[in-house]
Amino acid sequence: MSTTRPRVRRMPLNAAAVVTVGLCLFPVYWMVATAFTPTRDIQSDHPRLIPQSWTLDHFRTAVGADGFGLFWRNSVLVTLSAVLLSLVIALGSAYAVARMRWKGRRQFMLMVFIAQMAPWESLIIPVYIISRDTDMLDRLPTLTLVYFMMTLPFTVIVLRGFIGTIPPELEESAQVDGCTRLGAFRHIAFPLLAPGLMATSLFGYITAWNEFAYANFLIIKQQDNRTLPVWLSSFQNVFGTDWGATMAASALFAAPALGVFLLLQRHVTTGFAAGAVKG
């Protein structure tokens, strides 16, 4: 009797969780199903939840589209560069805030929190003007720097909390044994930061990989420097939208982010939880 009541009480929560997951996953399912559905069935007046027939023509159209390989390379290059740069800068900043005592430390973290809360969409025009005046339009390094600035505040916040969970006595013991502060961090603290680094890397990767607005407004003339989110718009023409090819391209675009998430999912929860323990 005692075990039955908690189960009954949890049923509404479980039902709400199932409904929420279903609502979140249904658009993904519809995207994938449409990618495999023939064009005649997509344009039918009576769409079916489960396609009657399957085809790979839309994926062939997407892969064969102009610029597929080039835009894929651009996205990978910009995303990885922004994530690596963000990790390097944020790691040093987070360590300085968590381990050292210096004037202005609280104000520095307040500025980081404000930067994290700022809507990046409102900064498109200022960033565009700065890029134009410095002759940085239509260049991939510009996108890399923008994505670096977008992911840096969150990375600093999470890594700062994660470093705070590591007992400083471990590094002090290594220093007593002859290690320098940098050596103690590299040999003692850095290996323990793996979950936090992977969690922040995943956030930065997804943010930079999916970003569309800046890639569309900062790369105007040099079409060869555009990224995959902008490439998705190439399946629209004066006759309408090729929904099959668009959904196939979207599935190919989402596959790397999904693969990275599945690869790092074991460390993501641990990293985010540990980064929120101390502030």
BELSUL-V247711 format. One record per pair of residues at least 4 apart in sequence whose C-alpha atoms are under 7 Angstrom apart, sorted by the first residue. I is the first residue (numbers start at 0). J is the second residue. If there is no record, write none. Layout:
i->I j->J
i->I j->J
This chain:
i->0 j->4
i->2 j->6
i->3 j->7
i->4 j->8
i->5 j->9
i->6 j->10
i->9 j->13
i->10 j->14
i->11 j->15
i->12 j->16
i->13 j->17
i->14 j->18
i->15 j->19
i->16 j->20
i->17 j->21
i->18 j->22
i->19 j->23
i->20 j->24
i->21 j->25
i->24 j->28
i->25 j->29
i->26 j->30
i->27 j->31
i->28 j->32
i->29 j->33
i->30 j->34
i->30 j->246
i->31 j->35
i->31 j->246
i->31 j->250
i->32 j->36
i->32 j->50
i->33 j->41
i->33 j->243
i->33 j->246
i->34 j->57
i->34 j->243
i->34 j->244
i->34 j->246
i->34 j->247
i->35 j->53
i->35 j->54
i->35 j->55
i->36 j->40
i->36 j->41
i->36 j->50
i->36 j->52
i->36 j->53
i->36 j->54
i->37 j->41
i->37 j->53
i->37 j->54
i->38 j->42
i->38 j->243
i->39 j->43
i->40 j->46
i->41 j->46
i->55 j->59
i->56 j->60
i->57 j->61
i->57 j->243
i->57 j->244
i->57 j->247
i->58 j->62
i->58 j->244
i->58 j->247
i->58 j->248
i->59 j->63
i->60 j->64
i->60 j->244
i->61 j->244
i->61 j->247
i->61 j->248
i->62 j->67
i->66 j->70
i->67 j->71
i->68 j->72
i->69 j->73
i->70 j->74
i->70 j->225
i->70 j->226
i->70 j->227
i->70 j->230
i->71 j->75
i->71 j->226
i->71 j->227
i->72 j->76
i->73 j->77
i->73 j->224
i->73 j->225
i->73 j->226
i->74 j->78
i->74 j->208
i->74 j->226
i->74 j->227
i->75 j->79
i->76 j->80
i->77 j->81
i->77 j->139
i->77 j->142
i->77 j->143
i->78 j->82
i->78 j->204
i->78 j->207
i->78 j->208
i->79 j->83
i->80 j->84
i->80 j->143
i->81 j->85
i->81 j->143
i->81 j->144
i->81 j->146
i->81 j->147
i->82 j->86
i->82 j->147
i->82 j->200
i->82 j->203
i->82 j->204
i->83 j->87
i->84 j->88
i->84 j->147
i->85 j->89
i->85 j->147
i->85 j->150
i->85 j->151
i->86 j->90
i->87 j->91
i->88 j->92
i->89 j->93
i->89 j->151
i->89 j->154
i->89 j->155
i->90 j->94
i->90 j->155
i->90 j->158
i->91 j->95
i->92 j->96
i->92 j->155
i->93 j->97
i->93 j->155
i->93 j->158
i->93 j->159
i->94 j->98
i->94 j->159
i->94 j->162
i->95 j->99
i->96 j->104
i->96 j->159
i->97 j->159
i->97 j->162
i->97 j->163
i->103 j->107
i->104 j->108
i->105 j->109
i->106 j->110
i->107 j->111
i->108 j->112
i->109 j->113
i->110 j->114
i->111 j->115
i->111 j->152
i->112 j->116
i->112 j->152
i->113 j->117
i->114 j->152
i->115 j->152
i->115 j->153
i->122 j->126
i->123 j->127
i->123 j->213
i->124 j->128
i->125 j->129
i->126 j->130
i->127 j->131
i->127 j->217
i->128 j->132
i->129 j->133
i->130 j->134
i->130 j->135
i->130 j->136
i->131 j->135
i->131 j->136
i->135 j->141
i->136 j->217
i->136 j->218
i->137 j->217
i->137 j->218
i->137 j->219
i->137 j->220
i->137 j->221
i->137 j->224
i->138 j->218
i->138 j->224
i->139 j->143
i->139 j->224
i->140 j->144
i->141 j->145
i->142 j->146
i->142 j->214
i->143 j->147
i->144 j->148
i->145 j->149
i->146 j->150
i->146 j->207
i->147 j->151
i->150 j->154
i->150 j->203
i->151 j->155
i->152 j->156
i->153 j->157
i->154 j->158
i->154 j->199
i->155 j->159
i->156 j->160
i->157 j->161
i->157 j->271
i->157 j->274
i->157 j->275
i->158 j->162
i->158 j->195
i->158 j->274
i->159 j->163
i->160 j->164
i->160 j->273
i->160 j->274
i->160 j->275
i->160 j->276
i->160 j->277
i->160 j->278
i->161 j->195
i->161 j->273
i->161 j->274
i->163 j->277
i->164 j->277
i->167 j->171
i->168 j->172
i->169 j->173
i->169 j->187
i->170 j->174
i->170 j->183
i->170 j->184
i->170 j->187
i->171 j->175
i->172 j->176
i->173 j->177
i->173 j->178
i->173 j->183
i->174 j->178
i->174 j->179
i->174 j->180
i->174 j->183
i->178 j->182
i->178 j->183
i->179 j->183
i->180 j->184
i->181 j->185
i->182 j->186
i->183 j->187
i->184 j->188
i->184 j->189
i->185 j->189
i->186 j->190
i->188 j->192
i->192 j->196
i->193 j->197
i->194 j->198
i->194 j->266
i->194 j->267
i->194 j->269
i->194 j->270
i->195 j->199
i->195 j->270
i->195 j->271
i->195 j->274
i->196 j->200
i->197 j->201
i->197 j->263
i->197 j->266
i->197 j->267
i->198 j->202
i->198 j->266
i->198 j->267
i->198 j->270
i->198 j->271
i->199 j->203
i->200 j->204
i->201 j->205
i->201 j->260
i->202 j->206
i->203 j->207
i->204 j->208
i->205 j->209
i->205 j->256
i->206 j->210
i->209 j->228
i->210 j->214
i->210 j->228
i->211 j->215
i->211 j->228
i->211 j->229
i->212 j->216
i->213 j->217
i->214 j->218
i->214 j->225
i->214 j->226
i->214 j->229
i->215 j->219
i->215 j->229
i->218 j->224
i->218 j->225
i->225 j->229
i->226 j->230
i->227 j->231
i->231 j->245
i->231 j->248
i->234 j->240
i->234 j->241
i->234 j->244
i->234 j->245
i->235 j->239
i->235 j->240
i->235 j->241
i->236 j->240
i->241 j->245
i->242 j->246
i->243 j->247
i->244 j->248
i->245 j->249
i->246 j->250
i->247 j->251
i->248 j->252
i->249 j->253
i->250 j->254
i->253 j->257
i->254 j->258
i->255 j->259
i->256 j->260
i->257 j->261
i->258 j->262
i->259 j->263
i->260 j->264
i->263 j->267
i->266 j->270
i->267 j->271
i->268 j->272
i->269 j->273
i->270 j->274
i->271 j->275
i->272 j->276
